[in-house]
Amino acid sequence: MSVSDYKKPDIQTDFSSMPNWLYLVIVVVLYAFGAFSFVDFIFNPENAEMLDSISNVFYVVIPVTMPFLPLLLAFIAIFLFITIIMAYVIVWIMSKLAQEVTIAVSILFPIVLMALGGLVFISDPDAALFAVIIAGLGALFLIFVIWKFTMIKRSGQFVEFSAQLVLDEKAVLAMPILLGIYSIITGFFMLFGFLEILTLFTVENSLGEPEISPIGYIFVILFEYIYLIVYLGVYYSLSAGVVSYASDWYRGLDPDLNSAMKDVRQVFPIILKFAFAMATVKIIIQIATGAGRSQTRAAGRQSGGAVVAGFIGAAIAGLFISILGAIWMFMNYFTLVSIVQNKKGLQDSIKDSAKTTWNSLLDVLVGESGFGLTTFIFAIINSLIWIVAGFGLGWAVTGEIVFGVVIAFIFFFLGSLPYSVVTMPMKVAFRTFMYSYAKDTVEGYTKPSRLPAELRTEFKTLAGRDRKKRGMRDPSQYF
């Protein structure tokens, strides 16, 4: 089938609009409280001196005399413009060098582990067991890299391919740019919301130390839960637009934002259900992890066997929670892509995601690791640039290291967002391509794709061989 003969399936949906109304109520509650907290912080006389010091730093970048709030907004606008340009340059570099970086990091990482194990053994022979474990893990990882070198190389090619999509189809950046702007606004509201809760519910314990009251802790959890629901709803909606765009582009169609938004509107109630589910699981894991830490601290005040039992119990609970969280994330690796492409309910989409991830497990693990390592290296470079620039500016203007650290944190926060904006569609496109490739593997490549010819040939050969080995097992039969 040629690319020009392919027609995008027209799937009709009729989902309930109830999640839309519930989501709207939650959004209003979050932003009303956030706006109140922000205004209360800005006009609080106790914060005037700190705001004046920060304003002096902003004045160096924007030499215009104005109140703190307009100056802050102007500074953010100019700063984001500069950081978006730099982040876009980094993506261009990734489109050229991602494969080389992926290979280099995959080889150097186990070598560093082996060297670290050797150093530990030399410096402290009593820690020989720990050194052997570290060096052994490095050796095993190096063996895996050599064994699956072709797959790692292919993962790097996929990263370059995803970066090239962002460069070629610049309209796809509309979704992450909106997400970046939204993240800044929501991040400020959440920050000041937390400060407001801490101000209202901070009490002194029996030792005279300040701590948040149990009621305040409940409010913090509820506030974070509401924030997660709102943020994930927006994040998944905009990501769904990228999935639609990348899916059409992958199939050789000419995608546009109108088509992408149509796909998002069709499945928006399911996306919101997915956001509710993910936020609920995240907050449950966080509460359970916090309870484990509290148990550890409580055991630390006791003695003897109680301390050991407390630590062991907390470790087992933490391990159990981590395993459950990993299983949940594993099952939902392709859920959003499945929702957009198949336009089915949440339960069917999760089942399809679990099945597809299981059938392409090795490709997913290697691909995700390669993508993560590559973007992590470039994220470190991006962050170091803004941390050094922020600390230098803050220290030079105020002459105080504390304000240098504060401005470095602000620069790091604002400088990381544009990088996330331009790499976010790469991440979504990467998963979309992996999902589409997995489906093509099962269906025998009956649909067209824009994968390079050498990748299509390699995938067909490997897919046929791997499918016979795996037998295409389906874990959803146990659901």
N, C-alpha and C positions, 0 to 999 in steps of 0.2 A: 504494500500500500504506500503510495507516495504521500508526501506531506500535504500537497494541495488537495488530495481526495479526502482528507480527514475532516470530520465534522464534530464539533464539540457536542456531547450529549445534552439534550435539553431535559433536565430532571425537574419535575414539578414537586413542590413541597407544600405542606399545610400544617405547620407546627403551631402549638398554642402560644399566644402572646403574653401569658402570665409572667414568665421570667422577665420580660421587658419592663413591665410596670414595677415589679419588685426591685429590679435593679435601679430604676429611676429614683425610687424612694431612698434607697441606700446612698446613691450619689448625692442627693440633696442633703441628707443628714451629715455625710462626711464633710462636704465643702462648707456647709454652714458653720460647723464647729471649727474647721480649719481656718476659715476667714476670721471668725471671732478671736481665735487664739493668736493669729498673726497681728491683728490690729491691737490687741491687748499688749502684746510684747513690744511693738514699735512705740507705743505711746506711754509705756511704763517709765516713769522718771528714773527708776533704778538702773535701767539699761542705757541711759542717755550717753554716759561716758564711753561705754564700749562701742556704741553705734557711731559716735564721733570719731573714734580711732579707726574704725573700719572705713568710714567715709573718707578719711585722709588718704588711705591707700587707693580707693576708687578714684579720687581726684587726680592722682598721678596719671591714670589711664584715660580719664575723661576730665580734662581741665575746665569744668564748668561748675559754677557754684549753684547748688540746688539742694532741696531737702533730701534726706537719706533715701526714702523710698523711690522717688524718680531717678536718683543717681544709681541706685541698685539695679533698677530695670534697664537703664541705659547701658550700664556696665555689662549686664548679662547678655544683652543684644549684641554688643560689639564683640564680647568674648566668644560667644557661640559662633559668630560669623567666622572668626579666625580659626577656632578649633574644628569647625566643619571642614574648612579647606584642608587643614592638616590631616584630618581623619580620612578625607577622600584621597589624599596623596598616599597615605598608608595602604588603602585598599588597592590603589593602582600598583603599588609595589608588590602586594600580595598576589595580584593577578599574574605577575611575572615570576615571582620567586617562591610562591607557596609550596610547590612541590619540593624544591631544594631545601627549604627550611624544615618541612615535615620530615624528610629523610635524615637531615643533619641532627635534628632534635631526637628522633627515634634512635639514632645510633649513639649519640653523646649521652643521653639520659642513663642507659644501663652502664655505660663506662664510668660515669660519675658515681653511680651507686657502688660499683665495684671498688673504685678508688677510695670512696668514703669508708667502705668496710675495711679496706686495708689500713687507712689512717687510724681508725678506731682501734684496730688490733695492735698497731705499733705503739700508739699513745697509752693504751690501757689494756694490757694482756688479760686482765681479769674480766674484761668485757668481750672475751673471745666469741661467746655464743651470739651476742648481739651483732658483732662484726660479721660473723659467718652468715647470719640471716640477711643482713643488708647486702653483702657481696653476692650471696646466693640468689637473691631476688634480681639483682642486676644481671647476673649470668643467665638466669632463666629468661629474662626480658630480651637480652641480646640474642639468645638462641631463637626466640620467637621472631625477632626482627629479621634475622637471616632467613628463617623458614618462610615467613610471609612477606618477604621484601617486595614482591610484585604487588601485593595487596596494599601495602603501605604507600608505595609509589602511586598506585591508582587513587588512593585517598587524597594524596597531595594534588593530583590532577583534578579531582572533584572540587577541592578548595579553590584552585585557580579558576575552574569553570564557574563556580558560584560568584567569585569576585568579578569575573568578566561579565556575568549577567547584570550586575549592578552598574558596571561601567557602560555597557551597551544600551541598557534599558533604564535610563535615568528616572523615568516616571515612577519606577517601583520605589524610589526613595521617598515618595510622598508619604507613604504609610509610616515608615520609621521616623521621618522628620516630625510628623504630627505626634508620634509617640514620645520623641525626645522633648518637645515643648510641653506635652502633657506631663511627662515625668518630672520635669523641673518644677512646674506649678504644684503638682501633687506632693512632690518631695518636700517643698517648703511648707505646705499645709500640714503634712504629717509631722515634720520636725517640730513646728510650733504647737501642734496639737499635743504631742508627747510632753513638751515643756509645760503646757497648761495643766495637764493631768498631774505631772510631778509637783507643780506648784500647789495644786489644790489638795493633794492627798499625801504629801510628805509629812511624816511624823517622826518622833524620836523614840528609839527603842530603850530597853532597860539600861543600856550602857551610855545613853546620851548621844548615840549616833543617829544621823538622819537616815530614814528608810521609807519606802513607799508602803502605805497601809494595805491590808488585804483587799479592801474595797477598791483602792486605787489600782491594785494589781489586776483586779477583774476588769476595770475600765480600760486599762492598757491592752489587755487581751482582746476585749471587744473592739477597741479602736483599731488595733492592728488587723483583726479579722475583717472589719468593714473595709479598711484600706486595701487588703489583699483582694477582696471580692471586686471592688471598683477597679483597681489597677489591672488585675488579670482579665476582667471583662474587656477593657480597652485594649490591653496587650494582645489578647487572643483575637479580637475583632480585626485589628490592624494586621496582625500576622496572617489571618485568614485571607486578607486582601493580597498579601504577598504570595501565599500558597496558590491562589487562583491565578495570579499573574504568572508565576513560575511554571505552573502546570500547563497553561496554554502555550507559553513560550517553549517549553520542553517538547510539546507535541507539534511544533512548527507553525502554530497559529500566530496571529498578530494581536497580542493582548492589549487592552487599554484599561484605564481606571474605571470606566463605566461598567465594563463587563465584570471586573473584579468586585466592585461594590454591589453589583447585582447578586453575585454569588454569596457575598457576606450577608446581605439582607435576607436571603432565602434561609440561611442556617443560623441567623443571629440568636434565636431562642436556644438552640442547642449549644452554641458557643457560650452563652451565659450559664447554662447548666454545667458546662465543663468548667467554667471559672469558679462557680460555687463549689463543685466537687474538689477541685485542686486546692482552693483556699481552705476548705474544711480539713482536708488531709494535712496540709502544711501546718495549720494552727494546732491540730491534734498532736502531730509529731513534736512541735515546739513545746507544747504544754507537758507532754510526757518526758521530753528531754530535760526541761526545767525542773520537773519533779524529781528526776534522777539526780540532778546536781544538788537539789535541796537535801535529798536523802544522804548524799555524800558529805555535805557540810554538817548535817546533824550527827552523822556517825563520827565525824572528826572531833566533836565535842565530848565523845565518850572515850572509852579505853578498852584495850585488850581485844578480845574476839569480836566485840561489837563493831569496832572500826574496820576490821578485815571483812566482816560480813557485809557491812554497809558498802564498802568499796566493790566487793564482788557482786552484790545485788545491783548496784548502779551500773557496773560494767555490762552485766548480762542484759539488763533492761535496755541500755543504750545500744548494744549490739542487736537485740531483737527489733528495736524501733528502726534502726538503720536498715536492717534486712527488709522489713515491711515497706519502708520508704523506697528502697531500691527496686523492689518488686513492682510497686505502684508506678514508679517512673518508667520502668521497663515496659509495662503494659501500655502506657500512654505515650510511647515514643512517637508513634505515627497517628495518634488520635485526631489531632487538629487537621492534618492532611486528609485523613479518611473522611472527616466531617465535610470538608469543602468539596472533595472530589466525588464522593458517593452520595452526599446529602441524605444521610440516614440519621436515626436517633442516636443518643449518646451511648446507650448500651451496645448497640450494633457496631458503633464506631470503635469503642474500646476493644471489643472482641476482635474486630478486623485488625486493629493496631497490634494487639498481642500476637495474633497469628502471623502477621507479616513480619514483625520483629523477630519472632522465633525462627521463622523459615530463613531469614537473612541475618542470623545472629552474628556470625563472624564479620560479615561486611559492616554491620552496624557498629560493633565494638571497635574494629580497626578504624573505620571511617570517622566515628565520633572522637576517638582518641587523637587521630591525626588532625582533625579540624580544631579540636580543643587546644592541642599543643601549639599549632601554628598561630591561632588568634591570640593565645596567651602570651607568646613571645612578643608579638607586635603590640599587645596591650601594655606590657611592661615598659616597652620603649616609649609609648605614648604617655603613660603615667609619669615616668621619670622626668620627662621633659617639662610637664606642667608642675610637678612638685618642686623641682629646682627653681623654675621661674617664679612660682608663687612665694616660696620661702625667701628667695633673693629680693623680690619686690617688697614684701612685707617688712623684712628686716632692715632694708635700706631706707625706707620711708620713716618707720617708727623707731628704729634703733633697738627694738626689743625682740628677743628670740620667740617669745610667746606669740606675738602677733605675726611673726614670720611663719610659725607653725599653723596658725589659724588661716592665714591667706593661702598657705600651701595646701591646706585641706580644701578650701573653697575652690582653688584652681584645679585640684585633683578631681573633685566632685564634678565641676562644670566641664573640665577637659575630658573626663571619661564618658560623659553622655554622648557627645557627637561621635566618638569612636563606636560606641554601642549602636548609635543610629545607623551608621553606614555598614556595620558588620551584621546588624540584626537581619536584614534581608538575605545576606549570605547564608546565615544559619538556617533560616526558614527554607530558602531555596535548596540548600544542601539536603535537608530532610525530604523535601518534596521530590528531588531527583532520586534519592535513595528509594523512596516509596514507589515512585513510578517505575524505576528499574526493577524493583522486586516484583511488581505486578507484571511487568513485561517478561520477567523470567518464567513466571508461572504460565502466562498466556502464550508463550512462544514468540514474542516480538511481533504481534499482529498489528500493533499501532506504531506510527512513526515517532521519531525522536530526533532531537538536535545534538545528541551526543556525537563527538568526533568519530570518524569511521574506525580508527584504530581501537577506541574504547568499545564501540559496539561489537566489533569482531571478538575482542578479548572477553567481553562480558558473555557473549553467546556461548563461547567455548567453555568458560568456567561455569556458567549457569547450568548448562546441560550436565556437566560432570558432577557439580555439587548437588543438583536436584536428585540425581540417582542415589547419591550417598545418603542424603538426609531423608528421602522418602516423603518430603513435604508434610511433616507432622503438624498437627493443629492443636495447640494447647487450649483453645476455646471450647473444646469438647468437654472439658472438665468444669466449665462455668455453670 
